[in-house]
Amino acid sequence: MSETVSDLDLERRCIDVVRGFAMDAPTRAKNGHPGTAMALAPLAYTLWTRIMRYDAGQPDWPNRDRFILSNGHASILLYSMLYLTGYGLTKQDIEDFRQWGSRTPGHPEVHHTPGVEVTTGPLGQGFANGVGMAIAENHLRARFGSPLFDHHTFVIAGDGCLMEGISHEAASLAGHLGLEKLVVIYDDNHITIDGPTELALDDDAGARFEAYGWHVDHAGEIANDVDALEAAVRRGMAVEGKPVLIVLRSHIGYPSPKFTDTSKAHGDPFPAEEITATKEILGIPDEDFWCPDDVLAHYREAGARGAAEREAWDQLWAEWPEHRDEIQACFDAGGLPGWEDRLPVWNFGDKAVATRNASKACLDAVLDVVPGLIGGGADLTGNTGVLMPEQQPFSKSDRTARQLHFGVREHGMGGIMNGMAHHGGVLPIGGTFFVFSDYMRGAVRVAALSESKLIFSFTHDSVGLGQDGPTHQPIEHLASLRAMPGLRLIRPADANETAMAWRIAVNAPDGPTALVLSRQDLDILDGTAGNEGVLRGAYVLREAEGAVPALVIVATGSEVALAIGAAAELETDGTPTRVVSMPSWDLFEEQDAAYQESVLGTGVPRLSVEAGSTFGWSRWVDASVGIDRFGASAPGAIVLDELGMNVPNVVAHAKELLSAT
């Protein structure tokens, strides 16, 4: 155990300053959650001053310990520690809690506040992120050596985190994998916004986690004992071959005379008289944001303590002789120089191939030149094109492997991928049927919000998947995910567009890319091979023959070939028709108006064709051929035909549009 501060009064005041901030900031903001931060102030003090390895002056040091506040509503606890230990926040930032433009928003946001590792707030997401970070650390340590990668991931999670299903999914996988250096502290305070947790919960969390394969430590009533807290955390750090859950019984709002152990302490700022009474109990001045110089100095000393170790690591990396290019590419979550040359090319007239299989061919081709790639499927690994060649499963016995089996855990997979991405050193990929993006939407949204660089492989992208029927056939999913800011959605028309989509995903500086891929075989189209128009989201694939176009058909994915067939028939009737392939609305939106007009034309009727909801297409076109109902169980080609995805129906809609303009 480390030496304690000789001045115990200083240690007590260091904790009480955080409790004061936890009351003052929400009250100043007239909004926020004081109680959890008050109760966990001793734990935060213990972690930041006695246990965690970090350098506050270099928050992105790769070998730092990671800290995740899964119950992100207690964000003032994290912000207090980041300010006090010297991450660059100011006291004014604490006073500006939850205000417009502040660096202390209501819930922690990665890339927004120095020292925040992941975006948390939706409960359970941070728990899953912690599992992802542990996977990344375990993998990199085994693959490249403990001198470069050897650190812990600490997670604080509350009752709500453990109620949410995503934590069950992630915890089950973590136990199965026997993840090391993952220590989760369960803040067992028995309070939710509605009242006591007993209103809806009587789980034995410890027994559940033991059943998952975790080491469980029932630490008990030690929330105010820093020596006991340190001992419990260090016991957890010493466990090998298992993740660790420390069950900590705390008292929300402590030591408020009125609100300790009440739901009032959870989500409501304290009134001024209660703050006064609580500060009197603590024995600290009744002044807003009180923080004496010796307290700040003590915290700043702790924040700078890791600088020497970080500098030694920097020197080690500067002189590291092995796999430097590979490791750097992992750090960049990108490819080795020239990696794109490995992407396969298909020739016009080659045998038709499903884009999910084309994506698998791309993965096979680039795995060794995009060394950070790691991932798999939510049980549908082979079906979704994410089965990696010659890779054994990542497991207790093989941490170097890059093939992950997430099991039937879509939401957990998404949260874990986010944690892996923000840990760094890996480029996660995860696959499932497109319709089951619904199961993981919360994690997909957090990925978009937090600019997680990762790849979603969403396959079986339309009613063309066939006889599994409407429960498995996506309809509204393209429209729904296109509405999500920050998600790069690409639905390629054939194998060559799929290869270009891979180029986009790997070379992107940040953010998630969702590949939306077909189950059914698609023809290799003329003009797609190496066409950089894909990089711009849309391009003219087939120009009108011999004249200015009288009609523009815009299509995505499997319907691009259908649009080409319809255009050919329309031209036999004297209607010059341009076909635009638009694999990505998101990328096309980024282009300037001149390019957009050059693709879509000006003053020309436009018709979209897509085997999904027509919602949103009015932004780009005048009329749409789509599917605004659920699908049906039958062979895929029959379902597509019966629901109007055929040349005669597209031609009929085109003629109707032309007659109306």
Phi, psi and omega per residue, in radians:
M1 nan 2.451 -3.113
S2 -1.235 2.829 3.091
E3 -1.195 2.426 3.072
T4 -1.469 2.852 3.106
V5 -1.120 2.337 -3.092
S6 -1.131 -0.608 3.130
D7 -1.603 1.688 -3.100
L8 -1.116 -0.480 3.073
D9 -1.131 -0.679 3.087
L10 -1.084 -0.781 3.130
E11 -1.043 -0.778 3.121
R12 -1.078 -0.745 -3.123
R13 -1.207 -0.554 3.059
C14 -1.040 -0.703 3.114
I15 -1.254 -0.734 -3.082
D16 -1.208 -0.492 3.032
V17 -1.045 -0.744 3.119
V18 -1.138 -0.706 3.092
R19 -1.109 -0.646 3.084
G20 -1.130 -0.809 3.079
F21 -1.007 -0.709 -3.090
A22 -1.109 -0.498 3.052
M23 -1.502 -0.775 -2.993
D24 -1.205 -0.716 -3.036
A25 -1.160 -0.859 3.077
P26 -1.084 -0.622 3.126
T27 -1.167 -0.728 3.087
R28 -1.079 -0.705 -3.115
A29 -1.369 -0.247 -3.016
K30 1.044 0.507 -3.081
N31 -2.963 2.428 3.078
G32 2.441 -3.087 -2.983
H33 -2.210 1.690 -3.068
P34 -1.450 -0.564 -2.839
G35 -1.126 -0.780 -3.111
T36 -1.149 -0.729 3.125
A37 -1.094 -0.669 3.095
M38 -1.087 -0.804 -3.082
A39 -1.178 -0.571 -3.039
L40 -1.737 0.134 3.112
A41 -0.983 -0.743 3.096
P42 -1.103 -0.652 3.106
L43 -1.132 -0.781 3.117
A44 -1.067 -0.771 3.093
Y45 -0.994 -0.793 -3.109
T46 -1.088 -0.787 -3.121
L47 -1.123 -0.820 -3.004
W48 -1.391 -0.426 -3.090
T49 -1.865 -0.333 -3.052
R50 -2.070 -0.442 -2.900
I51 -2.092 -0.968 -2.929
M52 -1.212 2.521 3.090
R53 -1.759 2.000 -3.089
Y54 -2.827 2.880 3.022
D55 -2.249 1.854 -3.069
A56 -1.030 -0.468 3.124
G57 -1.329 -0.275 3.112
Q58 -2.341 1.353 -3.010
P59 -1.091 -0.333 -3.051
D60 -1.753 0.237 3.084
W61 -0.904 2.108 -3.016
P62 -1.062 -0.504 -3.063
N63 -1.742 0.382 3.084
R64 -1.300 2.732 2.889
D65 -1.191 2.575 3.111
R66 -1.811 2.503 3.064
F67 -2.211 2.279 3.133
I68 -2.209 2.216 3.038
L69 -1.710 1.574 -3.068
S70 -1.145 -0.687 3.046
N71 -1.442 1.297 -2.947
G72 -1.142 -0.201 3.080
H73 -1.113 -0.359 3.105
A74 -1.513 0.553 -3.001
S75 -1.011 -0.497 -3.120
I76 -1.092 -0.453 3.056
L77 -1.119 -0.832 3.136
L78 -1.163 -0.788 -3.138
Y79 -1.084 -0.656 3.119
S80 -1.046 -0.798 -3.120
M81 -1.177 -0.651 3.139
L82 -1.178 -0.684 3.059
Y83 -1.162 -0.883 -3.006
L84 -1.135 -0.666 -3.080
T85 -1.522 -0.098 2.952
G86 1.749 0.585 3.110
Y87 -1.410 0.061 3.113
G88 1.860 -0.146 3.022
L89 -1.260 2.695 3.113
T90 -1.971 2.930 3.060
K91 -1.080 -0.577 3.098
Q92 -1.092 -0.617 3.081
D93 -1.073 -0.678 3.098
I94 -1.154 -0.705 3.136
E95 -1.199 -0.449 -3.135
D96 -1.592 0.333 -3.131
F97 -0.835 2.226 3.069
R98 1.142 0.414 3.129
Q99 -1.828 2.784 -3.127
W100 -0.997 2.239 3.061
G101 1.390 -0.004 -3.081
S102 -1.380 2.841 3.066
R103 -1.578 0.175 -3.136
T104 -2.218 1.179 -3.126
P105 -1.210 3.040 -3.034
G106 -1.033 -0.630 3.070
H107 -2.248 2.607 -3.048
P108 -1.083 2.387 -3.141
E109 -2.223 2.069 3.110
V110 -1.126 2.594 -3.099
H111 1.273 -0.095 -3.135
H112 -1.807 -0.638 -3.086
T113 -2.203 2.142 3.134
P114 -0.988 2.325 3.131
G115 1.665 -0.252 3.061
V116 -1.409 2.117 -3.027
E117 -1.486 -0.640 -3.106
V118 -2.532 2.777 3.067
T119 -1.458 2.098 3.130
T120 -2.195 2.862 -3.086
G121 2.717 -1.068 2.988
P122 -1.089 2.051 -2.922
L123 -1.108 2.473 -3.121
G124 1.604 -0.422 -3.137
Q125 -1.071 -0.783 -3.121
G126 -1.113 -0.617 3.063
F127 -1.012 -0.872 3.135
A128 -1.112 -0.658 3.072
N129 -1.010 -0.712 3.133
G130 -1.082 -0.690 3.072
V131 -1.091 -0.729 3.103
G132 -1.100 -0.718 3.106
M133 -1.107 -0.681 3.114
A134 -1.158 -0.676 3.080
I135 -1.052 -0.805 -3.134
A136 -1.076 -0.779 -3.126
E137 -1.143 -0.800 3.124
N138 -1.033 -0.732 -3.126
H139 -1.158 -0.867 -3.092
L140 -1.155 -0.649 3.120
R141 -1.109 -0.778 -3.138
A142 -1.211 -0.604 -3.018
R143 -1.421 -0.700 -3.021
F144 -2.055 -0.129 3.035
G145 1.894 2.538 -3.103
S146 -1.202 -0.407 3.052
P147 -1.018 -0.593 -3.138
L148 -1.568 -0.664 -3.022
F149 -2.286 1.917 -3.139
D150 -2.897 1.546 -3.092
H151 -2.662 2.951 -3.092
H152 -1.827 2.745 2.966
T153 -2.036 2.130 3.118
F154 -1.913 2.312 -3.124
V155 -2.238 2.314 2.912
I156 -1.811 2.209 -3.133
A157 -2.306 2.583 -3.128
G158 -1.927 -3.054 -3.129
D159 -0.992 -0.738 -3.129
G160 -1.099 -0.680 3.112
C161 -1.060 -0.709 -3.102
L162 -1.399 -0.257 3.019
M163 -1.375 -0.669 -3.084
E164 -1.095 2.436 -3.066
G165 -1.074 -0.517 -3.103
I166 -1.059 -0.594 -3.137
S167 -1.215 -0.604 3.089
H168 -1.110 -0.791 3.137
E169 -1.049 -0.847 -3.083
A170 -1.205 -0.692 -3.127
A171 -1.143 -0.682 3.120
S172 -1.084 -0.781 3.130
L173 -1.165 -0.722 -3.135
A174 -1.058 -0.733 3.109
G175 -1.156 -0.729 3.113
H176 -1.044 -0.701 -3.118
L177 -1.414 -0.202 -3.126
G178 1.067 0.745 -3.053
L179 -1.082 2.318 3.097
E180 -1.698 2.844 3.043
K181 1.070 0.493 3.021
L182 -2.052 2.010 -3.115
V183 -2.129 1.970 3.120
V184 -1.843 2.219 3.092
I185 -1.825 1.972 -3.105
Y186 -1.539 1.950 3.118
D187 -1.392 1.601 -3.030
D188 -1.545 1.348 -3.059
N189 -1.754 -0.046 3.003
H190 1.166 0.354 -3.086
I191 -2.302 2.341 2.931
T192 -2.164 3.130 -3.122
I193 -1.062 -0.677 -3.123
D194 -1.225 -0.401 -3.086
G195 2.488 -2.684 3.139
P196 -1.028 2.508 3.131
T197 -1.054 -0.409 -3.132
E198 -1.097 -0.207 3.028
L199 -1.065 -0.528 -3.029
A200 -2.416 0.024 -2.947
L201 -2.577 2.267 2.927
D202 -2.424 0.527 3.093
D203 -1.036 2.643 2.866
D204 -1.717 1.602 -3.036
A205 -1.047 -0.689 -3.133
G206 -1.078 -0.779 3.130
A207 -1.123 -0.671 3.126
R208 -1.096 -0.779 -3.118
F209 -1.234 -0.588 3.037
E210 -1.078 -0.678 3.102
A211 -1.144 -0.532 3.073
Y212 -1.268 -0.270 -3.114
G213 1.801 0.274 3.108
W214 -1.537 2.719 2.896
H215 -1.491 2.202 -3.074
V216 -2.023 2.281 3.111
D217 -2.087 1.956 3.092
H218 -1.472 1.585 -3.031
A219 -1.287 -0.492 3.061
G220 1.390 -2.613 -2.991
E221 -1.474 1.198 -3.114
I222 -2.138 0.295 -2.991
A223 -1.067 -0.384 -3.126
N224 -1.899 0.200 -3.086
D225 -1.992 1.726 -3.031
V226 -1.147 -0.591 3.110
D227 -1.137 -0.768 3.120
A228 -1.184 -0.656 3.082
L229 -1.077 -0.804 3.123
E230 -1.055 -0.762 -3.125
A231 -1.078 -0.727 -3.131
A232 -1.137 -0.773 -3.133
V233 -1.151 -0.715 3.141
R234 -1.186 -0.564 3.012
R235 -1.067 -0.747 3.123
G236 -1.123 -0.695 3.139
M237 -1.128 -0.454 -3.090
A238 -1.466 -0.190 -3.115
V239 -1.230 2.350 3.104
E240 -1.966 2.509 3.016
G241 1.390 0.100 3.126
K242 -2.637 2.580 2.891
P243 -1.278 2.837 -2.992
V244 -2.180 2.328 2.983
L245 -2.017 2.120 3.030
I246 -1.801 2.053 -3.140
V247 -1.584 1.954 -3.069
L248 -1.962 2.033 3.079
R249 -1.437 1.995 3.125
S250 -2.099 3.043 -3.111
H251 -2.250 1.821 -3.046
I252 -1.025 2.379 3.114
G253 1.418 0.031 -3.109
Y254 -1.034 2.354 0.091
P255 -1.885 0.699 3.130
S256 -0.987 2.266 -3.111
P257 -1.171 -0.514 -3.092
K258 -1.737 -0.558 -2.888
F259 -1.963 -0.030 3.059
T260 -1.018 2.336 3.121
D261 1.108 0.560 3.083
T262 -2.242 2.727 3.095
S263 -1.168 -0.371 3.090
K264 -1.025 -0.587 -3.128
A265 -1.329 -0.252 -3.054
H266 -1.294 -1.000 -2.933
G267 -2.161 0.236 -3.102
D268 -2.246 2.371 3.044
P269 -1.058 2.622 3.102
F270 -1.347 2.500 2.978
P271 -1.187 2.768 -3.040
A272 -0.998 -0.693 -3.085
E273 -1.178 -0.538 3.121
E274 -1.303 -0.610 3.066
I275 -1.112 -0.773 3.114
T276 -1.028 -0.803 -3.120
A277 -1.141 -0.675 -3.118
T278 -1.226 -0.726 3.114
K279 -1.150 -0.533 3.072
E280 -1.144 -0.716 3.088
I281 -1.097 -0.715 3.141
L282 -1.232 -0.407 -3.107
G283 1.365 0.577 3.111
I284 -2.059 2.773 -3.107
P285 -1.063 2.552 3.091
D286 -1.503 1.187 3.090
E287 -2.322 2.548 -3.088
D288 -1.145 2.347 3.023
F289 0.943 0.754 3.117
W290 -1.134 2.280 3.105
C291 -2.729 1.715 -3.114
P292 -1.218 2.765 -3.041
D293 -1.046 -0.670 -3.075
D294 -1.225 -0.539 3.059
V295 -1.136 -0.849 -3.140
L296 -1.078 -0.709 3.136
A297 -1.100 -0.710 3.135
H298 -1.110 -0.793 3.111
Y299 -1.122 -0.747 -3.113
R300 -1.121 -0.612 3.071
E301 -1.093 -0.736 3.096
A302 -1.111 -0.694 -3.128
G303 -1.168 -0.460 -3.135
A304 -1.645 -0.121 -3.014
R305 -1.091 -0.541 -3.099
G306 -1.454 -0.019 -3.066
A307 -1.054 -0.721 -3.112
A308 -1.107 -0.747 3.128
E309 -1.186 -0.659 3.085
R310 -1.119 -0.735 3.109
E311 -1.106 -0.677 3.094
A312 -1.116 -0.674 3.089
W313 -1.137 -0.754 3.105
D314 -0.992 -0.737 3.131
Q315 -1.170 -0.700 3.094
L316 -1.040 -0.803 -3.140
W317 -1.153 -0.679 3.138
A318 -1.067 -0.531 -3.101
E319 -1.813 0.087 -3.047
W320 -1.137 2.195 -2.987
P321 -1.616 -0.318 -2.941
E322 -1.909 2.392 2.979
H323 0.977 0.574 -3.045
R324 -1.065 -0.840 -3.114
D325 -1.100 -0.680 3.132
E326 -1.133 -0.797 -3.130
I327 -1.149 -0.708 3.123
Q328 -1.102 -0.698 3.082
A329 -1.109 -0.612 3.057
C330 -1.129 -0.792 3.085
F331 -0.989 -0.672 -3.091
D332 -1.430 -0.158 -3.038
A333 0.914 0.710 -3.100
G334 -2.376 -2.827 -3.074
G335 -1.855 2.830 2.997
L336 -1.184 2.738 -3.135
P337 -0.909 2.292 3.120
G338 1.374 0.220 -3.070
W339 -1.025 -0.536 -3.089
E340 -1.065 -0.444 -3.125
D341 -1.119 -0.328 3.127
R342 -1.395 -0.280 -3.099
L343 -1.108 2.342 -3.115
P344 -1.231 2.760 3.082
V345 -2.231 2.376 3.088
W346 -1.928 2.524 -3.121
N347 -1.676 2.530 3.060
F348 -0.958 2.249 -3.107
G349 1.699 -0.216 3.052
D350 -1.089 2.882 3.117
K351 -1.005 2.424 3.132
A352 -1.060 2.577 -3.109
V353 -2.517 2.378 3.057
A354 -1.133 2.492 -3.105
T355 -1.183 -0.418 3.036
R356 -1.135 -0.632 3.107
N357 -1.316 -0.583 3.046
A358 -1.124 -0.695 3.098
S359 -1.115 -0.698 3.071
K360 -1.052 -0.708 3.110
A361 -1.112 -0.655 3.088
C362 -1.137 -0.802 3.119
L363 -1.027 -0.804 3.123
D364 -1.025 -0.700 -3.027
A365 -1.272 -0.539 -2.984
V366 -1.914 0.012 -3.016
L367 -0.966 -0.704 -3.078
D368 -1.460 -0.183 3.109
V369 -1.916 -0.022 2.939
V370 -2.123 1.342 -2.870
P371 -1.200 -0.266 3.128
G372 -1.442 -0.176 -3.112
L373 -1.034 2.234 3.092
I374 -2.703 2.399 3.113
G375 2.765 -2.808 -3.081
G376 3.036 -2.632 -3.054
G377 -2.120 2.842 3.013
A378 -1.453 1.193 -3.114
D379 1.377 -0.361 -3.068
L380 -1.741 0.763 -2.961
T381 -1.083 -0.875 3.123
G382 -1.210 -0.683 -3.110
N383 -1.119 -0.524 -3.027
T384 -1.777 0.163 3.027
G385 1.303 0.416 -3.120
V386 -2.068 0.398 3.025
L387 -1.460 2.034 -3.009
M388 -1.506 2.448 -3.091
P389 -1.217 2.354 3.008
E390 0.985 0.569 3.105
Q391 -1.982 2.200 2.970
Q392 -1.319 2.768 3.126
P393 -1.157 2.481 2.932
F394 -1.069 2.231 -2.997
S395 -2.720 -3.137 3.071
K396 -1.023 -0.598 -3.059
S397 -1.638 -0.206 -3.135
D398 -2.494 1.645 3.119
R399 -1.469 -0.240 -3.116
T400 -1.369 -0.332 -3.067
A401 -1.108 2.630 -3.086
R402 -1.908 0.016 3.113
Q403 -1.670 1.978 3.092
L404 -1.775 2.403 2.995
H405 -1.931 1.836 -3.069
F406 -1.368 -0.275 -3.041
G407 1.272 -3.085 -3.105
V408 -1.389 1.283 -3.011
R409 -2.528 1.139 -3.043
E410 -1.037 -0.824 -3.082
H411 -1.150 -0.768 3.079
G412 -1.035 -0.726 3.112
M413 -0.993 -0.814 -3.123
G414 -1.092 -0.785 3.125
G415 -1.136 -0.697 3.102
I416 -1.114 -0.739 3.113
M417 -1.048 -0.699 3.097
N418 -1.058 -0.774 3.118
G419 -1.099 -0.727 3.099
M420 -1.057 -0.794 -3.112
A421 -1.076 -0.733 -3.085
H422 -1.422 -0.312 2.958
H423 -1.123 -0.741 -3.102
G424 1.621 2.777 3.130
G425 1.567 -0.025 3.139
V426 -2.467 2.759 3.001
L427 -2.130 1.695 -3.036
P428 -1.287 2.523 2.988
I429 -2.304 2.411 -3.133
G430 -2.490 2.397 -3.053
G431 -2.150 2.537 2.973
T432 -2.795 2.982 3.038
F433 -1.101 2.536 -3.077
F434 -1.008 -0.672 -3.101
V435 -1.085 -0.486 -3.100
F436 -1.514 0.096 2.910
S437 -1.045 -0.404 3.048
D438 -1.034 -0.683 -3.103
Y439 -1.173 -0.390 -3.061
M440 -2.074 0.280 -3.007
R441 -1.027 -0.659 3.129
G442 -0.999 -0.747 3.132
A443 -1.278 -0.597 3.076
V444 -1.103 -0.716 3.131
R445 -1.125 -0.749 3.106
V446 -1.118 -0.653 3.085
A447 -1.034 -0.769 3.128
A448 -1.171 -0.770 -3.132
L449 -1.094 -0.675 -3.030
S450 -1.750 0.133 3.074
E451 0.994 0.762 3.089
S452 -1.212 2.160 3.097
K453 -1.473 1.891 -3.106
L454 -2.799 3.027 -3.088
I455 -2.232 2.148 2.973
F456 -1.693 2.261 3.054
S457 -1.857 1.676 -3.129
F458 -1.736 1.977 -3.047
T459 -2.008 3.129 -3.076
H460 0.978 1.090 -2.805
D461 -1.511 0.036 -3.094
S462 -2.761 -3.078 3.063
V463 -1.091 -0.216 3.086
G464 -1.105 -0.181 3.105
L465 -1.216 -0.412 2.918
G466 1.683 -2.220 -2.763
Q467 -1.306 -0.159 3.014
D468 -1.138 -0.363 2.955
G469 1.484 -2.970 -2.950
P470 -1.128 -0.431 3.089
T471 -1.160 -0.390 -3.077
H472 -1.956 -0.047 -3.063
Q473 -1.768 1.961 -3.135
P474 -1.212 2.430 3.090
I475 -2.167 -1.030 -3.047
E476 -1.566 0.016 -2.931
H477 -1.247 -0.673 3.080
L478 -1.077 -0.836 3.141
A479 -1.081 -0.731 -3.100
S480 -1.114 -0.827 -3.094
L481 -1.348 -0.444 3.029
R482 -1.143 -0.450 3.141
A483 -1.339 -0.149 -3.070
M484 -1.526 1.999 3.122
P485 -1.082 2.481 3.004
G486 1.519 -0.077 3.095
L487 -1.723 2.143 -3.128
R488 -1.564 1.746 -3.035
L489 -1.765 2.202 -3.093
I490 -2.284 2.138 3.068
R491 -2.038 1.652 -3.026
P492 -1.310 2.644 -3.077
A493 -1.471 -0.425 -3.130
D494 -2.791 -2.999 -3.074
A495 -1.097 -0.705 -3.111
N496 -1.178 -0.699 3.044
E497 -1.118 -0.545 3.085
T498 -1.120 -0.735 3.093
A499 -1.074 -0.697 3.103
M500 -1.178 -0.592 3.086
A501 -1.107 -0.670 3.059
W502 -1.095 -0.692 3.090
R503 -1.046 -0.730 3.118
I504 -1.112 -0.827 -3.038
A505 -1.101 -0.748 -3.077
V506 -1.339 -0.651 -3.079
N507 -1.485 -0.169 3.135
A508 -1.033 2.400 3.128
P509 -1.162 -0.537 3.132
D510 -2.888 3.095 3.050
G511 1.521 2.713 -3.126
P512 -1.432 2.513 3.038
T513 -2.052 2.248 3.087
A514 -1.906 2.037 3.049
L515 -1.591 2.133 -3.099
V516 -1.893 1.930 -2.818
L517 -2.179 2.658 -3.039
S518 -1.550 2.633 2.948
R519 -1.427 -0.733 -3.051
Q520 -1.388 2.676 3.098
D521 -1.171 2.452 3.117
L522 -2.136 2.449 3.118
D523 -1.080 2.588 2.980
I524 -1.372 2.111 -3.003
L525 -1.580 2.657 3.105
D526 -1.287 2.139 3.056
G527 1.764 -0.005 -3.125
T528 -1.559 -0.422 -3.043
A529 -1.078 2.067 3.103
G530 1.168 0.251 -3.071
N531 -1.331 1.966 -3.085
E532 -1.338 -0.025 3.000
G533 -1.054 -0.459 3.084
V534 -1.054 -0.636 -3.125
L535 -1.113 -0.365 -3.120
R536 -1.771 0.108 3.011
G537 1.602 -0.515 3.124
A538 -2.808 2.658 -3.123
Y539 -2.824 2.826 3.106
V540 -1.390 1.981 3.132
L541 -1.597 -0.653 3.128
R542 -2.340 2.060 3.134
E543 -1.515 2.641 3.066
A544 -1.047 2.461 -3.058
E545 -1.457 2.109 2.918
G546 1.257 0.168 -3.103
A547 -2.867 2.924 2.995
V548 -1.152 2.383 -3.076
P549 -1.095 2.440 3.009
A550 -1.667 -0.217 -3.116
L551 -2.655 2.494 3.028
V552 -2.080 2.139 3.034
I553 -1.787 2.187 -3.138
V554 -1.934 2.227 -3.085
A555 -2.456 2.866 3.089
T556 -2.309 2.752 2.985
G557 0.934 -2.371 -3.055
S558 -1.117 -0.319 -3.102
E559 -1.463 -0.105 3.075
V560 -1.128 -0.770 3.094
A561 -1.082 -0.676 3.083
L562 -1.079 -0.733 3.120
A563 -1.106 -0.674 3.120
I564 -1.126 -0.722 3.097
G565 -1.111 -0.725 3.114
A566 -1.154 -0.696 3.131
A567 -1.071 -0.714 3.132
A568 -1.082 -0.733 3.130
E569 -1.191 -0.697 3.115
L570 -1.092 -0.639 -3.121
E571 -1.244 -0.497 3.043
T572 -1.163 -0.386 3.086
D573 -1.645 0.103 3.059
G574 1.611 0.309 3.123
T575 -1.924 1.744 3.105
P576 -1.056 2.181 -2.977
T577 -2.281 2.215 3.042
R578 -1.655 2.482 3.049
V579 -2.011 2.192 3.100
V580 -1.921 2.229 2.963
S581 -1.598 2.188 -3.119
M582 -2.152 1.322 -3.099
P583 -1.160 -0.409 -3.076
S584 -2.514 1.916 3.005
W585 -1.038 -0.708 -3.032
D586 -1.053 -0.825 -3.134
L587 -1.210 -0.625 3.136
F588 -1.173 -0.637 3.104
E589 -1.064 -0.467 -3.117
E590 -1.355 -0.218 -3.098
Q591 -1.399 2.754 3.137
D592 -1.309 2.889 -3.055
A593 -1.064 -0.613 -3.113
A594 -1.099 -0.761 3.136
Y595 -1.181 -0.749 -3.135
Q596 -1.031 -0.725 3.118
E597 -1.187 -0.619 3.128
S598 -1.130 -0.468 3.137
V599 -1.535 -0.848 -3.028
L600 -1.543 -0.270 -3.098
G601 1.405 2.926 3.132
T602 -2.165 2.210 3.103
G603 1.277 0.311 3.142
V604 -1.947 2.337 3.098
P605 -1.027 2.477 -3.107
R606 -2.208 2.420 -3.138
L607 -2.246 2.249 3.068
S608 -1.688 2.614 3.088
V609 -2.361 2.036 -3.121
E610 -2.738 2.377 -3.094
A611 -1.445 1.131 3.137
G612 -2.967 -3.035 -3.131
S613 -0.979 2.450 3.105
T614 -1.466 -0.046 -3.093
F615 -1.010 2.246 3.086
G616 1.679 -0.352 -3.090
W617 -1.180 -0.325 3.130
S618 -1.075 -0.291 3.068
R619 -1.114 -0.576 -3.013
W620 -1.935 -0.434 -2.953
V621 -2.334 3.005 -3.123
D622 -1.670 -0.434 3.128
A623 -2.678 2.820 -3.034
S624 -2.407 2.514 2.904
V625 -1.920 2.067 -3.098
G626 -2.724 -2.807 -3.120
I627 -2.284 1.864 -3.111
D628 -1.907 0.681 3.043
R629 -2.590 2.938 3.047
F630 -1.283 2.825 -3.055
G631 -1.439 -2.664 -3.074
A632 -2.729 2.792 -3.136
S633 -1.585 1.969 3.111
A634 -3.041 2.910 3.040
P635 -0.913 2.472 -2.984
G636 -0.960 -0.744 -3.113
A637 -1.102 -0.636 3.132
I638 -1.215 -0.755 3.132
V639 -1.067 -0.789 3.112
L640 -1.023 -0.784 -3.106
D641 -1.158 -0.785 -3.106
E642 -1.133 -0.498 -3.128
L643 -1.679 0.302 2.955
G644 1.579 0.142 3.108
M645 -1.546 1.208 3.141
N646 -2.559 2.835 -3.056
V647 -1.063 -0.825 -3.120
P648 -0.996 -0.698 -3.126
N649 -1.203 -0.702 3.107
V650 -1.132 -0.747 3.119
V651 -1.088 -0.731 3.138
A652 -1.089 -0.759 3.105
H653 -1.150 -0.635 3.115
A654 -1.122 -0.771 -3.130
K655 -1.169 -0.644 3.091
E656 -1.105 -0.734 3.115
L657 -1.124 -0.780 -3.123
L658 -1.111 -0.645 -3.128
S659 -1.248 -0.385 -3.115
A660 -1.567 -0.090 -3.094
T661 -1.997 nan nan
